[in-house]
Structure formats: C-alpha cells, structure tokens
Amino acid sequence: MYILGLTSFAHEATCALIKDGQLKFLIEEERLNREKHTWKYPANAIRECLKREGITINDVAHITFFWVPKKEIVDNLAHFLKYFPASLNLLAAKSGGNELKFLERVRLMSSIGRSIQQQFDLPHTPQVHFVEHHLCHAASAFFVSGFREAAILTADGRGESASTVMCVGRENHIEKIREIKVPHSLGHFYAAITEYLGFKPFFDEWKVMGMSAYGKDTFVKIFEDMILLNEDGGYHLNLKYFGFHTHGQARWVSDYLIEKLGPKRERTREYDQRHFDVAFGLQRVIEKTGVHLCRALHQTTKLSNLCLTGGVVLNCLMNKKIIESTPFKDVFIQPIANDAGAALGSALYHYHQNLKRPQSSVFEHVYHGPQFSDEDIENVLRAKGVHYYKSENVARDTARHIADEKIVGWFQGRMEAGPRALGNRSIVVSPLHAGMKDRLNARVKKREHFRPFAPSVQEERAKEFFRMPRDFKSPYMILVGEVLEEKRSVIPAVTHADGTARVHTVSKKVNPRYWELIDEFAKITGVPVIINTSFNENEPIVCTPKDAVECFLRTEFDVLAIGNFLVTKEG
C-alpha cells in the first residue's frame, strides 16, 4: 500500500512516499525548483517520488496532508475576537512564512486535492486525508523511533492553533495530553528575536543560535520576563513585548521590547556586543523552557522514552540541555523536525492510527532522495566541458585533497532529506587549521563569521575528540557536544567560541563511503574528523549532478568529487 504525504502552502513544501509503513522517498520541492524554503505546491517532488519508485499516481492508495485548514479557521476565531479590532491586521499579514495571506493560504490548502487532479489530469478530485499539524510532527518521530511507548513533545511556530503539544505514543496510537496555543509559541518567540536582530524569521534562527556563543548574560533577566514558566509545567509569553499576535509578521516585537533591549538591528548594519548578548539571552531562555516542558512531561507520563520534533527541536543546544537535565533514559530526535518531516508524519499517522496498522519501521538514516549513476554524472560532466577523471578510489584521492587544504564538493549516493547535509551532498575540508573557517566562508559559503562549521567524525572514535551529552551518538548533526580541551588546538576550525561543536557521528554501516573518506583522511593526518557543511551557496542544497557542477563552477571550490569522478578547474 502506497501513501503519499504532502506539505505545501506554508514552507518546506515536500512529498513523502511510504509503502506499507516504510519510507521510500522524501523530497523537498526546494531541491528541485531551487527556491529556498519554497511554499509552492510540490509538483516536482511528487513527480520525482513516483518516477523513482516506478509507479503512477493511480498506484497510490491514500493521499495525506499536514494541516486541517477548517480547524485553523474555527480554532482561531477565539484568538481573533480576543484581540479585536487590532487582530484585523492579521487578515492582511503574511502567513506561513511566505507572501501568501491567511485567506489565500487556507483556500489553497483546502483545495490541495484539486491541485493533484490538475497535475495528473485525473477525472475526479482524489480524496485527501487532512491530519492535524502537530499530530503529523508527533507521528513523524514516534512511529519510526523504535519505541513501543514514549512521551512526545512537539514545538514549532504554530499548527492550526497549537504551538506546543505533549502526547503519549503507544504501539500504533498517539494521544494528545496537553497543548499550548498561539500566541504562546516558542517558535514565534524565537522568530520575533530573529527578526529583531535583522535576520529572516522562520529561516535564520540557526544564525541566532550561533551568535549566542559570543554573548554575555546582560539581558537574561529581561528574557526571563518575556517567557514565563508556569507551575503546572506549561509556559506563556508576556505579550507586552510582542506584536505578532495582532499584526503578524508586520510587527514582530513591541515598542516595550525595543525600550528594554535597544533599537532593532538593520539588516545591513554591523554586529555589536549588544546583538550577541540578545542572542545569548534568547538561547538561555529557550533551553530553560525546553527542559521545563520535558520535566513536566516526564512527571505526567512516568515514561522512560522521549520523542522530540517540530522546528524548535532543530535547536541543538536546547536538545543537549534536555538530554542532560531530564530523567528520560532514551531520546529520539526526529532529524527532519521541520515541516518537511510533517509530510512523512501525515502519511505515517494515517497508516498507523487511522488504518490501525502496526509499527513496522525504524528511522536509520536520512538518505531518502534521488541518486544518480556514474553514467548520469559523466553525461553532465561532458556537457559542461569540465576537466575530470575517473578515480579508482575516490575516497582516498579526495582525502588527499582535503589534507592538502583544498575545498572539496562531495556528491555521492542518495540525497539527504531535511535541513542538514550529512555526507552525501556536502562540502568537506580539513579542520586542522583555524583559518580554514574564514577561508571557506570567504570563498564559498559567504555567510556570517560567527556561524560555526560542523565536524563529521567516525562514530567509533567520537569520544577521542568530543564529550557528548550522556554519550549519545549524533548521526543527524542535531546535538551539540563539547570539544575536549586537549583537542581544541587540533581541530580549531570546528571548535566554536564556547568550546562546543555540532557533531555528526558517521557510521560505517549507514554511510560506508563517507566513513571511508574520513578514514582515509585519518590515515594521512591521524585525525578522524573533517569539516562538513552543506553543498550550496546561499541556495537549496544541490540535488542533481547539474546542480553540483554549476555550483562548483561559479564558486571558488578546488575539487569536486562526484560519484567516482574527480573534477578540477585545471585545464
């Protein structure tokens, strides 16, 4: 039985295809239409999933969607009336992190079946099963966690009306036990400060997280007044600091917040210590709130397993604190925690909860996108007229280039799903010299100096370089570890200002070619660690050989390792 799960008309438009509960493909539309965080109907992603599986839309038994638009209208009526007439501004505000307005977004979501009908010229509008947003997130984590029962926390900007939801999952059933509704949203709270600091809300939050390492506790007390922790284990925002609950994205923060923290940073202005201190205060309060929620969830459920998902869970520093400071014995963090994962979750929720099918899969990797043969790759290399040769051992030859301090694009196997490049669509360089970070930023990534680069390390040797929270593995680069003090001078290019690193532990079983690359680098240098950052240049991560070659040619890469071929810019 095939089920097609979709997200669209918000952000991270995505198609997931499952067969008998097993994930076959998960492809984000942005990787194909090349529009970062695209909200548009995922026509390309749907077509690609079906083509790669060798089926047609007629082979799909059920279609699911990650939102219940009618529920959003009903649930938000109380919010609208509570803040009326100021809430009239919400009708004209941008909605879902894009240029769509509320009523247009709801209309498009409601008519998703007609979009599918038109794409495939079907005689009838197919039935679409609309699944509540936070239940999609919960399903995306619990049903592939390997746990038979677990507490579940989902936290993001918002669903139809909920922003934070606590659930219990048992076998093939998820039950909500508590929800916190907008405007009391951790995601919107973080987005508001992201916008205040001159970045793009919903998309640049990781920049703020990176900034926090350079900050001091100047504003922590003020931030503790912005988000108030309740004795019953919940929280609420102090709305006098904000304006998004009445004006949407047109007014994220209030004059009161500006009075307390100072003027907003304009996008083109330089950073000063105040900006880093604001990021520090925000980050500390988010971590404190995450721990507070999870402790309450454990006290309520008394369960030993925890599942975490939703966009807020991409905050690796918060995840570290939750693992270290709560009683849960085992934690599964869905690596595709943003709305792309909700496409998978909608399909899994329908399969397990609605159709009552038993748990049947465990999430083991994120390599669920398309892959390309050497023949496909060589056709592109010839068409582009680049200088290349076929390597007898691409891992060994690439490792030599990395050891020679070259900047290398690494394009192998199936594309990753989710926001992290994890060794199949990566830029890889040596971590051994501190200047490599600035060189990589200046020549390729062209991003803020305070943003760290992540280390990929052989899983079995991670303890030689990093202290992970409770010795957890980090196969999805969603946890922060501490670089051992004696190793900070060995791998300075991945050691952040606070001595941490967003670690990616690499399993030989899961990704043998990438593991081999690190192994070959270790044979040369004695260090089983390389820098791993996404293969892109202010665009979506590359998907196809054509994307990879074009990115290589327009940036200051030295080498491209693509399939079994090595490409250089030397004639």
C-alpha positions, -999 to +999 in steps of 0.1 A: +000+000+000+014+033-011+006+066+008+017+100-005+022+126+023+024+163+014+032+197+029+027+229+010+015+265+011+034+272+043+071+265+040+093+234+032+069+221+006+076+184+005+064+150-008+069+118+012+061+084-003+057+054+021+050+018+012+035-005+039+047+019+065+083+021+051+096+054+039+107+051+003+113+087-007+112+121+009+120+150-014+117+187-006+104+208-035+131+234-029+158+209-041+141+207-075+126+242-081+157+258-065+137+282-044+149+281-008+122+270+017+096+271-011+059+271-001+047+262-036+027+231-045+053+203-047+046+192-083+082+184-090+087+164-057+056+144-063+066+136-098+101+126-088+089+103-059+066+085-082+091+082-110+119+070-087+096+043-073+084+033-108+047+039-101+019+063-111-005+084-091-031+056-097-009+032-076-013+055-046-039+042-022-041+073+001-030+109+000-024+128+032-018+165+041-001+180+071-028+206+081-065+208+087-074+242+073-110+241+086-098+235+121-075+265+118-104+288+109-126+275+138-098+274+164-085+309+157-119+326+159-115+330+197-080+345+192-093+369+166-122+380+188-100+383+219-076+408+202-102+426+181-100+451+165-062+450+164-064+414+151-079+427+118-043+433+108-038+395+107-061+392+077-037+411+056-005+398+072+019+374+055+010+338+065+031+307+070+065+323+064+058+334+028+040+360+008+006+343+010-021+360+031-041+340+055-073+335+035-054+327+003-033+301+021-063+284+037-080+283+003-050+267-014-046+242+015-083+233+013-081+226-024-049+205-024-069+176-040-078+198-070-041+207-074-033+169-076-062+164-100-049+191-123-013+180-122-022+144-133-053+153-154-074+130-132-111+125-140-121+131-103-106+150-074-088+125-052-097+122-016-071+138+007-069+129+044-061+161+064-041+154+095-037+179+124-003+196+121+012+187+155+000+151+152+019+149+119+050+160+137+044+136+166+038+107+142+070+115+122+090+109+154+072+082+174+062+058+147+098+054+135+116+058+169+116+021+176+099+028+209+067+009+218+057+037+241+071+071+246+063+107+257+063+131+227+070+168+227+064+188+195+072+225+194+072+249+165+058+283+154+023+270+151-001+245+137-037+252+131-038+268+165-014+249+187+023+258+191+035+232+216+019+198+221+025+170+246+015+135+236+019+098+246+025+072+219+017+036+225+021+010+197+001+024+168-017+051+187-009+087+197-029+106+222-026+143+230-024+151+267-018+188+266-014+216+241-004+253+243-019+275+217-008+306+199+001+334+206+021+315+232+046+300+208+083+291+213+088+292+175+073+327+172+092+339+202+125+328+186+113+342+152+105+375+167+140+380+181+155+366+148+137+394+130+147+420+157+184+410+151+180+417+113+175+382+100+147+364+083+123+348+107+114+311+104+146+305+083+176+322+100+171+310+136+203+289+135+223+321+129+210+335+162+219+302+179+254+306+165+256+342+177+247+332+213+282+317+219+297+352+217+272+368+241+271+376+278+242+374+303+233+411+300+197+406+290+189+372+306+166+387+333+146+406+306+142+374+286+130+356+316+103+381+318+093+375+282+085+339+287+070+328+320+072+292+332+040+280+349+040+258+379+018+232+361+047+226+336+035+249+308+046+284+298+031+316+284+046+346+267+044+381+282+027+397+252+036+432+262+070+425+245+054+414+212+032+425+183+029+394+161-003+382+179-022+412+165-001+423+134+015+391+123+049+394+106+044+432+100+051+438+137+070+411+154+081+430+186+066+459+205+079+493+214+083+480+250+108+453+239+128+479+220+128+502+250+143+473+271+167+459+245+175+489+223+168+495+186+164+467+161+194+459+140+190+468+104+200+440+080+229+459+065+244+471+099+274+455+115+270+434+147+280+448+181+282+432+215+246+441+223+233+419+195+254+389+207+241+395+243+205+395+230+211+362+212+226+348+244+196+358+265+172+343+240+191+310+238+194+305+275+156+310+280+147+286+252+170+260+268+154+266+302+119+263+287+127+231+268+139+215+300+109+227+320+085+212+294+102+179+293+105+175+330+068+182+333+061+157+305+081+130+324+063+138+356+030+134+339+037+102+319+063+085+340+077+070+308+114+065+301+114+073+264+111+107+248+105+118+212+112+154+202+102+171+169+089+203+154+110+232+141+121+244+176+138+210+180+164+220+154+179+239+183+208+216+191+218+235+223+183+230+237+184+193+228+217+190+247+202+205+278+171+183+276+192+152+274+215+162+303+188+177+326+157+155+324+150+120+337+143+103+303+166+074+297+164+073+259+156+102+235+148+101+197+150+134+180+135+134+145+162+149+123+136+162+097+120+181+125+108+210+103+077+209+082+093+187+056+091+159+083+054+166+087+048+153+051+062+119+064+042+123+096+009+128+079+014+095+059+025+076+090-003+089+111-029+078+086-012+044+081-008+036+118-035+055+136-064+057+111-058+024+093-046+007+125-015-009+110+012-020+135+046-002+138+068-016+111+099+007+106+127+024+124+144+056+112+180+047+104+192+074+080+181+105+061+192+094+026+157+093+010+162+115-020+172+107-056+206+092-066+224+092-099+246+067-117+281+073-130+266+073-165+242+101-155+271+120-139+295+116-168+269+129-192+267+161-173+305+164-169+309+161-207+281+185-214+296+211-191+331+207-206+349+204-173+383+187-166+377+154-149+390+119-145+376+086-131+392+076-098+400+041-088+394+050-051+375+083-048+376+083-010+414+080-009+420+106-036+396+131-021+411+127+013+445+137-001+430+169-015+414+176+019+447+170+037+462+195+012+437+221+024+416+221-007+379+229-006+360+199-019+325+193-030+314+158-021+284+144-041+275+108-035+246+084-033+211+094-024+203+130-015+196+137+022+162+147+034+159+175+059+179+206+066+213+190+072+238+178+047+251+145+062+278+134+039+261+129+005+257+165-006+284+181+015+314+205+012+343+188+030+375+205+042+402+200+068+395+211+104+432+213+113+438+250+108+418+278+123+420+299+092+400+273+072+367+285+086+373+320+073+386+307+040+356+286+035+333+314+043+350+339+021+354+316-009+322+295-010+296+299+018+297+337+020+280+338+054+283+354+088+317+350+106+301+338+138+284+307+123+303+275+132+310+246+108+302+211+119+326+182+123+319+148+109+337+121+130+339+084+128+313+071+152+336+047+170+363+074+176+340+103+186+349+100+223+385+108+214+375+144+204+341+152+218+321+149+251+286+142+240+256+146+264+253+113+282+275+097+255+247+099+229+255+094+193+247+123+169+241+108+134+220+137+123+240+167+134+212+177+158+232+176+191+259+198+204+289+183+221+319+198+239+353+196+221+377+180+245+400+208+258+431+190+247+417+186+212+406+222+206+440+231+192+440+200+170+406+208+153+403+246+158+382+251+126+352+232+141+356+245+177+330+272+183+336+302+206+321+284+236+342+252+231+313+233+215+306+217+181+275+205+163+288+169+160+279+145+132+289+109+141+293+088+110+285+051+110+304+027+087+272+007+083+249+036+074+272+055+051+303+034+042+317+057+015+316+088+037+331+068+066+358+057+043+366+093+033+371+102+069+391+070+074+414+079+045+419+114+059+427+099+093+454+077+077+471+108+064+467+131+093+459+109+124+426+128+128+393+111+120+374+144+117+366+166+087+345+197+083+311+191+068+288+218+056+260+218+031+269+217-006+253+250-017+260+287-020+230+306-004+206+283-022+190+250-015+214+220-011+223+207-045+203+177-057+214+167-092+248+164-109+239+195-129+233+215-097+266+203-083+287+211-113+271+246-117+277+254-080+313+241-084+320+263-114+306+296-100+323+293-066+359+290-055+359+253-050+391+235-057+378+200-064+345+182-070+343+145-060+311+134-078+303+097-080+336+080-089+349+111-107+371+139-096+367+173-112+393+201-110+395+236-125+429+229-140+429+225-178 
